[in-house]
Amino acid sequence: MMRHLLSINDLDRQGIEQILDRAKTFTEVSEREIKKVPALRGRRVLNLFYESSTRTRSSFELAAKSLSADVINFAASGSAVDKGESLKDTVQTLSAYRPDLIVIRTPFVGAAELVAGWTTAGVVNAGDGKHEHPTQALLDVYTLRERLGSLEGANIWIVGDITHSRVARSCILAFQMMGAKVTVAGPPTLIPRGMEALCEVRYDLDDLAEADVVYALRMQNERMTDSFVPSLREYAARYQIDGRRLHPRQVLMHPGPVNRGVELAAEVIDSPQAVIGQQVEAGVVVRMAVLYDLLTGRNAPKPAITTAVPA
């Protein structure tokens, strides 16, 4: 039984499909008047966030509460971290409350794996620096599976700041595991060395029309310690996805938040090709499935989603 989800490599294709199938069963819960089932009643989930987040944090909280788990939210700002408490001491202190699962987001690569060694709780990596963000990749696969039916043979281009993107790393692994061909494209300064060993690399968008899916990434200025592009205006001129570059048959994705007018032009954000809203929506049910699998075992029977409990 899997105790942690630290990387997409903790799963195989069958494991991903099982999580997505379970997530599909949870969509009915979100459509109810009372959006809650008792599947994880009495379980404690600790959301430990060392970085600002809207989508990931709120969807993990909603996912846990929809399964009737008790949720503790911890933000580094305003805590003992401001007084110099280390990550290890914080984890061990909060572990005294006996959480069953810790969801951790940090700016530090490898921190989620360290946390897994400091607590008896299960751990979910909700983003560690520029390393990985496995649940984002799972909800992206879920969104594409809903749109395309299957990722088998799909041609997916990931465009933009690959170097600083944990989403890109997890998505490349997950998309390929599901049978897609992945190409990354962007300025040479924003594509890490050795990427050619993982997937095809392009430095321009001349052949973007061959893609079935265009996945644009945010320029992560907060993680850039050097000047990686001459200016955002020049970056937008060469790599922005706009109405001229996006074909009507292509699917457009973005993990959010969007820098409007930089990686995406306003005209494509609300276009029929964009599934950005569906990605956000998928976040709750996919994370419900991840929490359920980790806390009950992936071979457990399907949850009794027909039995509602009072909010």
Residue frames as qw, qx, qy, qz and C-alpha x, y, z in Angstrom:
[[0.000, 0.889, 0.458, 0.000, 0.00, 0.00, 0.00],
 [0.392, 0.486, -0.030, 0.780, 1.38, 3.44, -0.95],
 [0.390, -0.628, -0.468, 0.484, 1.83, 5.70, 2.12],
 [0.125, -0.649, 0.047, 0.749, 3.12, 8.84, 0.41],
 [0.605, 0.671, 0.340, 0.260, 2.77, 10.65, -2.91],
 [0.386, -0.691, 0.160, 0.590, 6.04, 12.52, -3.36],
 [0.015, 0.431, -0.589, -0.684, 6.57, 12.12, -7.11],
 [0.777, 0.318, -0.151, -0.523, 4.67, 10.95, -10.16],
 [0.472, 0.388, -0.792, -0.018, 7.26, 8.17, -10.24],
 [0.321, -0.137, 0.792, -0.500, 5.59, 6.77, -7.11],
 [0.726, 0.344, 0.378, -0.460, 2.83, 5.67, -9.51],
 [0.275, -0.043, 0.795, 0.539, 2.65, 3.59, -12.66],
 [0.268, -0.095, -0.475, -0.833, 0.09, 3.92, -15.45],
 [0.450, -0.410, -0.779, -0.148, -2.32, 1.56, -13.73],
 [0.326, -0.426, -0.537, 0.651, -1.98, 3.51, -10.49],
 [0.060, 0.149, -0.087, -0.983, -2.75, 6.79, -12.26],
 [0.379, -0.212, -0.634, -0.640, -5.78, 5.30, -13.97],
 [0.423, -0.436, -0.773, 0.182, -7.07, 3.94, -10.67],
 [0.161, -0.380, -0.337, 0.846, -6.82, 7.40, -9.06],
 [0.194, 0.081, -0.308, -0.928, -8.54, 9.05, -12.03],
 [0.406, -0.311, -0.782, -0.357, -11.30, 6.43, -12.08],
 [0.343, -0.488, -0.670, 0.442, -11.90, 7.00, -8.38],
 [0.048, -0.260, -0.065, 0.962, -11.86, 10.79, -8.94],
 [0.267, -0.163, -0.594, -0.741, -14.58, 10.32, -11.54],
 [0.406, -0.474, -0.781, -0.012, -16.80, 8.68, -8.93],
 [0.280, -0.454, -0.434, 0.726, -16.39, 11.75, -6.71],
 [0.011, 0.151, 0.299, 0.942, -17.74, 14.21, -9.29],
 [0.372, -0.558, -0.654, -0.350, -21.26, 13.33, -8.18],
 [0.459, -0.523, -0.493, 0.522, -20.45, 14.55, -4.64],
 [0.202, -0.179, 0.031, 0.962, -19.64, 18.05, -5.89],
 [0.212, -0.275, -0.519, -0.781, -23.04, 18.25, -7.57],
 [0.374, -0.514, -0.764, 0.106, -25.00, 17.52, -4.40],
 [0.257, -0.860, -0.124, -0.422, -26.73, 20.03, -2.17],
 [0.612, -0.720, 0.328, -0.007, -24.62, 18.70, 0.71],
 [0.653, 0.627, -0.422, 0.049, -21.20, 18.18, -0.83],
 [0.195, -0.574, 0.731, -0.314, -19.85, 15.71, 1.67],
 [0.881, -0.055, -0.439, -0.168, -19.45, 11.95, 2.25],
 [0.653, -0.696, 0.252, -0.159, -18.27, 10.18, 5.41],
 [0.892, 0.318, -0.286, 0.148, -15.39, 8.29, 3.77],
 [0.540, 0.298, -0.468, 0.633, -12.61, 9.81, 5.91],
 [0.491, -0.759, -0.075, -0.421, -14.58, 10.72, 9.02],
 [0.789, -0.601, 0.090, 0.093, -12.26, 10.89, 12.03],
 [0.785, 0.147, 0.083, 0.596, -9.11, 11.26, 9.91],
 [0.189, -0.883, -0.009, 0.430, -6.87, 14.32, 10.35],
 [0.675, 0.487, 0.202, 0.516, -5.29, 16.11, 7.39],
 [0.347, -0.744, -0.005, 0.571, -2.67, 18.79, 8.04],
 [0.560, 0.744, 0.165, 0.326, -2.12, 21.33, 5.25],
 [0.564, -0.608, 0.091, 0.551, 1.41, 22.66, 5.77],
 [0.541, 0.735, 0.239, 0.331, 2.03, 25.52, 3.34],
 [0.512, -0.506, 0.066, 0.691, 5.29, 27.46, 3.24],
 [0.154, 0.009, 0.443, 0.883, 4.34, 29.22, -0.01],
 [0.435, 0.316, 0.177, -0.824, 1.37, 31.28, -1.08],
 [0.012, 0.098, 0.920, 0.380, -1.27, 29.27, -2.91],
 [0.536, 0.089, 0.107, -0.833, -4.87, 29.70, -3.97],
 [0.770, 0.149, -0.424, -0.453, -5.81, 26.71, -6.11],
 [0.558, 0.158, -0.798, 0.164, -3.74, 23.96, -4.51],
 [0.007, 0.066, -0.711, 0.700, -4.43, 24.85, -0.90],
 [0.557, 0.065, 0.194, -0.805, -8.15, 25.49, -1.31],
 [0.768, 0.147, -0.475, -0.404, -8.67, 22.34, -3.36],
 [0.426, 0.113, -0.843, 0.309, -6.83, 20.15, -0.83],
 [0.191, 0.000, 0.583, -0.790, -8.92, 21.67, 1.96],
 [0.676, 0.132, -0.060, -0.723, -12.15, 21.19, 0.03],
 [0.659, 0.183, -0.710, -0.168, -11.14, 17.64, -0.90],
 [0.233, 0.064, -0.844, 0.479, -10.44, 16.67, 2.72],
 [0.337, 0.097, 0.450, -0.821, -13.62, 18.32, 4.03],
 [0.680, 0.158, -0.331, -0.635, -15.72, 16.75, 1.29],
 [0.661, 0.054, -0.748, 0.009, -14.55, 13.38, 2.63],
 [0.654, -0.692, -0.174, -0.250, -15.41, 14.48, 6.22],
 [0.721, 0.001, -0.359, 0.593, -11.78, 14.57, 7.38],
 [0.333, -0.894, -0.138, 0.265, -10.74, 17.05, 10.07],
 [0.614, 0.577, 0.022, 0.538, -8.46, 19.68, 8.53],
 [0.454, -0.749, -0.031, 0.481, -5.73, 21.72, 10.18],
 [0.544, 0.759, 0.063, 0.353, -4.32, 24.56, 8.07],
 [0.589, -0.610, 0.064, 0.527, -0.81, 25.80, 8.83],
 [0.490, 0.819, 0.011, 0.299, 0.79, 28.77, 7.08],
 [0.698, -0.006, -0.248, 0.672, 4.43, 29.57, 7.77],
 [0.066, 0.443, -0.041, 0.893, 3.72, 33.29, 7.93],
 [0.515, -0.527, 0.061, -0.674, 2.50, 34.25, 11.39],
 [0.936, -0.265, -0.229, -0.027, 3.74, 31.00, 12.97],
 [0.671, -0.651, 0.252, 0.250, 6.78, 30.00, 15.02],
 [0.760, 0.335, 0.235, 0.506, 8.65, 29.85, 11.69],
 [0.139, 0.903, 0.012, 0.407, 8.85, 33.65, 11.97],
 [0.508, -0.803, 0.294, -0.101, 10.79, 33.08, 15.20],
 [0.131, 0.654, -0.740, -0.081, 13.27, 30.79, 13.49],
 [0.761, -0.102, 0.603, -0.216, 11.69, 27.37, 14.00],
 [0.013, -0.333, 0.815, 0.474, 13.05, 24.85, 11.49],
 [0.671, 0.071, -0.447, -0.587, 10.92, 22.78, 9.13],
 [0.518, 0.010, -0.846, 0.124, 11.88, 19.62, 11.01],
 [0.029, -0.096, -0.673, 0.733, 10.89, 21.07, 14.39],
 [0.490, 0.109, 0.007, -0.865, 7.61, 22.36, 12.96],
 [0.671, 0.056, -0.632, -0.383, 6.76, 18.97, 11.45],
 [0.431, -0.048, -0.841, 0.324, 7.61, 17.11, 14.64],
 [0.154, 0.080, 0.473, -0.864, 5.64, 19.59, 16.76],
 [0.607, 0.123, -0.122, -0.776, 2.55, 19.33, 14.57],
 [0.576, 0.080, -0.796, -0.167, 2.94, 15.55, 14.36],
 [0.018, -0.003, -0.798, 0.603, 2.21, 15.50, 18.09],
 [0.547, 0.168, 0.188, -0.798, -1.40, 16.27, 17.07],
 [0.483, 0.032, 0.874, 0.045, -1.33, 12.87, 15.32],
 [0.543, 0.507, -0.174, -0.646, -2.32, 13.84, 11.79],
 [0.848, 0.139, 0.511, 0.031, -3.00, 10.93, 9.46],
 [0.655, 0.475, 0.324, 0.490, -1.76, 12.86, 6.45],
 [0.219, -0.701, 0.040, 0.677, 0.43, 15.93, 5.88],
 [0.570, 0.704, 0.303, 0.295, 0.06, 17.94, 2.66],
 [0.469, -0.624, 0.091, 0.618, 3.23, 19.99, 2.25],
 [0.533, 0.767, 0.136, 0.330, 4.16, 22.82, -0.09],
 [0.515, -0.699, 0.117, 0.483, 7.59, 24.39, 0.25],
 [0.402, 0.870, -0.239, -0.156, 10.05, 26.38, -1.87],
 [0.260, -0.631, 0.728, 0.065, 12.73, 23.76, -1.08],
 [0.718, 0.302, -0.563, -0.274, 13.52, 20.90, -3.47],
 [0.545, 0.100, -0.809, 0.198, 13.33, 17.55, -1.69],
 [0.239, -0.280, 0.505, -0.780, 11.59, 18.91, 1.43],
 [0.816, -0.107, -0.080, -0.562, 8.54, 16.66, 1.01],
 [0.823, 0.127, -0.546, 0.091, 10.75, 13.58, 1.05],
 [0.221, 0.289, -0.632, 0.684, 12.49, 14.84, 4.20],
 [0.521, -0.245, 0.240, -0.782, 9.14, 15.44, 5.89],
 [0.882, -0.024, -0.350, -0.315, 8.13, 11.86, 5.13],
 [0.673, 0.138, -0.621, 0.378, 11.10, 10.75, 7.22],
 [0.047, 0.242, -0.489, 0.837, 10.19, 12.97, 10.18],
 [0.571, -0.062, 0.262, -0.775, 6.59, 11.89, 10.75],
 [0.314, 0.069, 0.946, -0.039, 4.54, 8.74, 10.99],
 [0.522, 0.596, 0.321, -0.519, 1.80, 10.41, 8.90],
 [0.648, 0.415, 0.494, 0.403, 1.44, 9.91, 5.17],
 [0.142, -0.601, 0.117, 0.778, 2.80, 12.80, 3.09],
 [0.566, 0.670, 0.438, 0.195, 1.58, 14.39, -0.14],
 [0.394, -0.216, 0.197, 0.871, 3.94, 16.64, -2.05],
 [0.270, 0.843, 0.448, -0.126, 1.91, 19.73, -3.01],
 [0.446, 0.838, -0.063, 0.309, 4.94, 21.31, -4.71],
 [0.687, -0.592, 0.093, 0.412, 8.57, 21.36, -3.55],
 [0.217, -0.595, 0.370, 0.680, 10.52, 24.17, -5.17],
 [0.505, 0.532, -0.385, -0.561, 11.10, 23.49, -8.85],
 [0.199, -0.230, 0.952, 0.031, 11.13, 19.73, -8.34],
 [0.139, -0.244, -0.900, -0.333, 7.65, 18.19, -8.60],
 [0.437, 0.055, 0.282, -0.852, 3.92, 18.79, -8.17],
 [0.042, 0.028, 0.976, 0.214, 2.39, 15.34, -8.69],
 [0.254, 0.539, 0.734, -0.325, -1.26, 16.14, -7.93],
 [0.285, 0.659, -0.113, -0.687, -1.21, 18.98, -10.49],
 [0.138, 0.305, -0.818, -0.468, -0.03, 16.45, -13.10],
 [0.129, 0.253, 0.955, -0.088, -2.78, 14.02, -12.08],
 [0.306, 0.661, 0.457, -0.511, -5.51, 16.64, -12.44],
 [0.233, 0.591, -0.413, -0.653, -4.05, 17.66, -15.80],
 [0.036, 0.078, -0.954, -0.287, -4.17, 14.06, -17.01],
 [0.205, 0.462, 0.799, -0.324, -7.73, 13.81, -15.68],
 [0.289, 0.678, 0.094, -0.670, -8.73, 16.99, -17.54],
 [0.219, 0.448, -0.660, -0.562, -7.21, 15.77, -20.80],
 [0.070, 0.093, 0.991, 0.059, -8.75, 12.32, -20.43],
 [0.290, 0.585, 0.595, -0.468, -12.15, 13.97, -20.03],
 [0.303, 0.706, -0.138, -0.625, -11.53, 16.13, -23.13],
 [0.308, 0.513, -0.692, -0.404, -9.73, 13.68, -25.44],
 [0.946, -0.030, -0.146, -0.288, -10.87, 10.32, -24.12],
 [0.921, -0.200, 0.063, 0.328, -7.27, 9.10, -23.91],
 [0.110, -0.880, 0.345, 0.308, -3.74, 10.54, -23.94],
 [0.752, -0.053, 0.575, 0.317, -2.44, 7.61, -26.01],
 [0.550, 0.376, 0.460, 0.587, -0.65, 9.08, -29.05],
 [0.015, 0.971, 0.238, -0.018, -1.46, 12.69, -28.13],
 [0.587, 0.332, -0.068, 0.736, 1.15, 15.28, -29.09],
 [0.369, -0.880, -0.281, 0.105, 1.59, 17.65, -26.14],
 [0.459, 0.494, -0.163, 0.720, 3.75, 20.79, -26.21],
 [0.485, -0.747, -0.311, 0.332, 4.74, 22.39, -22.89],
 [0.418, 0.646, 0.081, 0.634, 5.75, 26.00, -23.58],
 [0.230, -0.914, 0.017, -0.335, 7.56, 28.54, -21.44],
 [0.124, -0.717, 0.587, -0.356, 9.62, 28.55, -18.24],
 [0.896, -0.035, -0.439, -0.050, 10.59, 24.90, -17.95],
 [0.431, 0.359, -0.599, 0.572, 13.59, 25.55, -15.70],
 [0.143, -0.213, 0.544, -0.799, 11.62, 26.81, -12.72],
 [0.696, -0.105, -0.166, -0.691, 8.51, 24.69, -13.24],
 [0.315, -0.153, 0.899, -0.265, 7.69, 21.78, -10.93],
 [0.724, 0.386, 0.305, -0.484, 4.49, 21.36, -12.95],
 [0.576, 0.609, -0.465, -0.285, 6.51, 20.68, -16.11],
 [0.049, 0.410, -0.905, 0.103, 8.58, 17.96, -14.48],
 [0.459, 0.093, 0.795, -0.386, 5.58, 16.08, -13.10],
 [0.678, 0.526, 0.143, -0.493, 3.53, 16.57, -16.27],
 [0.398, 0.571, -0.668, -0.265, 6.28, 15.30, -18.58],
 [0.083, -0.192, 0.963, -0.167, 6.48, 12.09, -16.54],
 [0.492, 0.289, 0.665, -0.482, 2.71, 11.67, -16.26],
 [0.607, 0.584, -0.100, -0.530, 1.87, 12.49, -19.88],
 [0.346, 0.480, -0.780, -0.202, 4.51, 10.08, -21.19],
 [0.230, -0.072, 0.925, -0.294, 3.39, 7.38, -18.76],
 [0.561, 0.434, 0.514, -0.482, -0.10, 7.71, -20.27],
 [0.663, 0.309, 0.604, 0.316, 1.21, 7.26, -23.82],
 [0.280, 0.947, 0.121, -0.103, 1.57, 10.87, -25.02],
 [0.681, 0.268, 0.016, 0.681, 4.50, 12.36, -26.92],
 [0.279, -0.898, -0.189, 0.284, 5.85, 15.42, -25.08],
 [0.542, 0.452, 0.028, 0.708, 7.79, 18.37, -26.50],
 [0.315, -0.773, -0.251, 0.491, 9.03, 21.30, -24.42],
 [0.447, 0.582, 0.224, 0.641, 9.62, 24.69, -26.02],
 [0.294, -0.933, -0.148, 0.144, 11.01, 27.95, -24.75],
 [0.193, 0.898, -0.378, 0.114, 14.07, 30.19, -24.60],
 [0.745, 0.235, -0.559, 0.279, 17.34, 28.22, -24.18],
 [0.053, 0.396, -0.556, 0.729, 17.88, 30.00, -20.86],
 [0.604, -0.193, 0.340, -0.695, 14.60, 28.56, -19.52],
 [0.950, 0.075, -0.231, -0.195, 15.15, 24.94, -20.53],
 [0.574, -0.667, 0.476, 0.001, 17.41, 23.00, -18.15],
 [0.213, 0.540, -0.791, -0.193, 20.41, 21.00, -19.31],
 [0.113, -0.090, 0.987, -0.074, 19.75, 17.36, -20.04],
 [0.591, 0.296, 0.346, -0.666, 16.09, 17.88, -20.94],
 [0.544, 0.419, -0.553, -0.472, 16.76, 16.22, -24.33],
 [0.134, 0.151, -0.974, 0.099, 17.16, 12.91, -22.51],
 [0.273, 0.263, 0.739, -0.557, 13.61, 13.21, -21.20],
 [0.485, 0.680, 0.528, -0.152, 11.67, 14.57, -24.19],
 [0.518, 0.496, 0.310, 0.625, 11.97, 16.54, -27.43],
 [0.265, -0.653, -0.173, 0.688, 13.19, 20.12, -27.05],
 [0.387, 0.658, 0.366, 0.532, 12.41, 23.10, -29.28],
 [0.329, -0.345, -0.192, 0.858, 13.56, 26.69, -28.94],
 [0.218, 0.092, -0.213, -0.948, 10.86, 28.25, -31.13],
 [0.526, 0.306, 0.632, -0.480, 7.15, 27.76, -31.85],
 [0.271, 0.368, -0.547, -0.701, 7.47, 27.36, -35.64],
 [0.377, -0.028, -0.877, -0.296, 5.97, 23.85, -35.53],
 [0.274, 0.009, 0.643, -0.715, 3.43, 24.45, -32.77],
 [0.663, 0.147, -0.187, -0.710, 0.63, 23.59, -35.21],
 [0.563, 0.129, -0.809, -0.111, 1.56, 19.90, -34.93],
 [0.029, -0.067, 0.791, -0.608, 0.53, 19.85, -31.26],
 [0.356, -0.506, -0.731, -0.287, -2.80, 18.45, -30.10],
 [0.492, -0.796, -0.329, 0.127, -2.38, 20.11, -26.70],
 [0.346, 0.580, -0.228, 0.702, -0.57, 23.36, -25.90],
 [0.630, -0.646, -0.372, 0.217, 0.33, 23.62, -22.20],
 [0.240, 0.743, -0.155, 0.605, 1.56, 27.15, -21.41],
 [0.648, -0.367, -0.460, 0.484, 3.57, 27.77, -18.25],
 [0.178, -0.977, -0.116, -0.006, 3.76, 30.88, -16.11],
 [0.464, 0.572, -0.353, 0.578, 6.92, 32.97, -16.10],
 [0.702, -0.598, -0.352, 0.158, 7.99, 32.38, -12.50],
 [0.242, 0.775, -0.206, 0.546, 9.68, 35.68, -11.80],
 [0.578, -0.727, 0.230, -0.292, 9.71, 35.02, -8.05],
 [0.924, -0.231, 0.246, 0.181, 12.07, 32.07, -8.58],
 [0.698, 0.576, 0.006, 0.426, 14.40, 33.84, -10.98],
 [0.544, -0.691, 0.016, 0.476, 17.64, 35.11, -9.45],
 [0.322, -0.256, 0.444, 0.796, 19.06, 36.18, -12.82],
 [0.481, 0.535, -0.038, -0.693, 17.70, 37.77, -15.97],
 [0.585, 0.042, 0.793, 0.165, 16.67, 34.80, -18.12],
 [0.433, 0.628, 0.537, 0.360, 15.04, 36.82, -20.91],
 [0.287, 0.230, 0.046, 0.929, 15.82, 40.34, -22.18],
 [0.306, -0.013, 0.242, -0.921, 12.32, 41.52, -21.25],
 [0.437, 0.306, 0.790, -0.302, 8.81, 40.12, -20.78],
 [0.503, 0.667, 0.007, -0.550, 7.78, 42.08, -23.87],
 [0.303, 0.529, -0.722, -0.327, 10.37, 40.25, -26.00],
 [0.210, -0.039, 0.966, -0.147, 9.44, 36.93, -24.39],
 [0.520, 0.473, 0.524, -0.481, 5.78, 37.54, -25.22],
 [0.456, 0.647, -0.310, -0.527, 6.64, 38.38, -28.83],
 [0.286, 0.419, -0.839, -0.194, 8.42, 35.04, -29.33],
 [0.170, -0.009, -0.975, 0.141, 6.57, 32.62, -27.03],
 [0.415, 0.139, 0.432, -0.788, 3.16, 34.00, -26.12],
 [0.149, 0.317, 0.912, 0.214, 0.24, 31.77, -27.09],
 [0.272, 0.375, 0.125, -0.877, -2.24, 34.00, -28.89],
 [0.710, 0.463, 0.346, -0.403, -4.96, 33.74, -31.49],
 [0.499, 0.684, -0.454, -0.277, -2.43, 33.55, -34.31],
 [0.111, 0.442, -0.887, 0.068, -0.57, 30.59, -32.84],
 [0.408, 0.029, 0.827, -0.385, -3.43, 28.57, -31.31],
 [0.249, -0.037, -0.763, -0.596, -5.25, 26.40, -33.84],
 [0.635, -0.224, 0.003, -0.739, -9.02, 25.87, -33.32],
 [0.876, -0.071, -0.454, -0.148, -8.51, 22.11, -32.94],
 [0.476, 0.253, -0.644, 0.543, -5.89, 22.45, -30.20],
 [0.600, -0.697, -0.393, 0.016, -6.53, 22.18, -26.46],
 [0.207, 0.651, -0.324, 0.655, -5.01, 24.96, -24.32],
 [0.729, -0.527, -0.406, 0.161, -3.90, 24.33, -20.73],
 [0.172, 0.623, -0.363, 0.672, -2.27, 26.44, -18.01],
 [0.529, -0.267, -0.728, 0.343, -1.67, 25.56, -14.32],
 [0.255, -0.878, -0.219, -0.342, -2.44, 29.11, -13.12],
 [0.208, 0.809, 0.320, -0.447, -2.13, 31.79, -12.05],
 [0.624, 0.538, 0.349, 0.446, -1.93, 33.30, -15.54],
 [0.228, -0.495, 0.084, 0.834, 0.23, 36.30, -16.35],
 [0.505, 0.732, 0.454, -0.052, -2.22, 37.84, -18.81],
 [0.339, 0.931, -0.116, -0.062, -0.49, 39.34, -21.80],
 [0.198, -0.677, 0.698, 0.120, 2.76, 37.45, -21.10],
 [0.245, -0.140, 0.943, 0.176, 2.48, 33.69, -21.67],
 [0.221, 0.504, 0.824, 0.136, -1.15, 33.89, -22.80],
 [0.081, -0.158, -0.219, -0.959, -3.01, 36.57, -24.75],
 [0.398, 0.121, 0.496, -0.762, -6.38, 37.56, -23.35],
 [0.644, 0.246, -0.287, -0.665, -8.17, 36.32, -26.47],
 [0.596, 0.136, -0.783, -0.114, -7.21, 32.67, -25.88],
 [0.056, -0.147, 0.785, -0.600, -7.76, 32.48, -22.12],
 [0.525, 0.235, 0.515, -0.636, -11.54, 32.43, -22.51],
 [0.467, 0.325, -0.581, -0.582, -11.55, 30.65, -25.87],
 [0.927, -0.057, -0.031, -0.370, -13.36, 27.31, -26.40],
 [0.755, 0.338, -0.526, 0.196, -9.98, 25.59, -26.62],
 [0.021, 0.499, -0.608, 0.617, -8.98, 26.62, -23.10],
 [0.735, -0.366, -0.561, -0.107, -9.61, 24.07, -20.32],
 [0.199, 0.366, -0.526, 0.742, -8.09, 26.16, -17.53],
 [0.564, -0.321, 0.204, -0.733, -11.36, 26.23, -15.59],
 [0.936, -0.051, -0.273, -0.215, -11.75, 22.47, -15.96],
 [0.586, 0.285, -0.596, 0.470, -8.24, 22.00, -14.58],
 [0.163, -0.347, 0.470, -0.795, -9.21, 23.95, -11.45],
 [0.788, -0.174, 0.009, -0.591, -12.45, 22.00, -11.11],
 [0.877, 0.115, -0.466, 0.015, -10.63, 18.67, -11.50],
 [0.201, 0.493, -0.627, 0.569, -8.31, 19.62, -8.64],
 [0.562, -0.337, 0.414, -0.632, -10.89, 18.85, -5.96],
 [0.955, 0.011, 0.030, -0.295, -12.02, 15.40, -7.14],
 [0.744, 0.412, -0.471, 0.237, -8.50, 14.25, -8.05],
 [0.063, 0.469, -0.634, 0.612, -7.20, 15.30, -4.63],
 [0.768, -0.236, 0.259, -0.536, -10.19, 13.60, -3.00],
 [0.958, 0.179, -0.213, -0.070, -9.12, 10.42, -4.77],
 [0.486, 0.486, -0.570, 0.450, -5.48, 10.83, -3.69],
 [0.304, -0.436, 0.534, -0.658, -6.43, 11.44, -0.05],
 [0.888, -0.097, 0.105, -0.438, -8.85, 8.52, -0.11],
 [0.880, 0.291, -0.367, 0.082, -6.32, 6.12, -1.60],
 [0.317, 0.487, -0.606, 0.543, -3.54, 7.11, 0.78],
 [0.344, -0.339, 0.526, -0.700, -5.72, 6.94, 3.89],
 [0.838, -0.019, 0.310, -0.449, -7.70, 3.82, 3.11],
 [0.492, -0.184, 0.803, 0.283, -5.57, 1.91, 0.63],
 [0.312, 0.338, -0.450, -0.765, -5.97, 1.91, -3.11],
 [0.266, -0.062, -0.925, -0.264, -7.53, -1.55, -3.05],
 [0.211, 0.255, 0.671, -0.664, -10.29, -0.46, -0.73],
 [0.247, 0.568, 0.764, 0.185, -13.84, -0.70, -2.08],
 [0.085, 0.501, 0.258, 0.822, -15.40, 2.35, -3.66],
 [0.018, 0.045, 0.521, -0.852, -16.56, 4.90, -1.06],
 [0.055, 0.580, 0.809, -0.083, -20.20, 4.96, -0.04],
 [0.089, -0.003, 0.121, 0.989, -20.85, 8.18, -1.91],
 [0.316, -0.486, -0.602, -0.549, -24.60, 7.64, -1.76],
 [0.528, -0.630, -0.524, 0.222, -24.58, 8.25, 2.00],
 [0.143, 0.693, -0.077, 0.702, -24.47, 11.93, 2.83],
 [0.490, -0.429, -0.552, 0.521, -23.68, 13.31, 6.27],
 [0.066, -0.962, -0.263, 0.038, -24.67, 16.66, 7.70],
 [0.452, 0.653, -0.203, 0.573, -22.20, 19.49, 7.07]]
